[in-house]
């Protein structure tokens, strides 16, 4: 079940070596919050169509509230063993 939905969300990846083409740049789309995971679905024709982050793989999450800019969440997502 979907608990919340947010449109007009931007997703950015960093600290990935080497950076695959699908993860480069800022992705725009929607986020769906479920009881077990966060799901990002990109808008338009992007190489990254969707990205799922289970809560148990999210680490070091911080809510940032800059004076001049939009609020955002910053954290680390570890790859699941054997995941794709």
C-alpha positions, 0 to 999 in steps of 0.5 A: 500500500502507498502511504504518501506520494510526492510529485516534482521530486529530484534525485541525484546520485554521488560517490559512485565509482565508476558512475554508470550513465543511468545514474548521471545527472539529476533525475526528475519524477515522483516518489512513493512511500510505502511501509517498507520502501521508497520508490522513485519513478522518473518522468519522461524518457530517462535511462533510469526508469525507477529506483527502489530503496528499502528502509533497511538499506538507508543509512546516515539520513539527514534532513537539510533545510538550507536558508536559500533553497529547497529542503531535501533529504540526504543519505546513503543507500547500500546495494543489496547483496546479489541485487541488480 
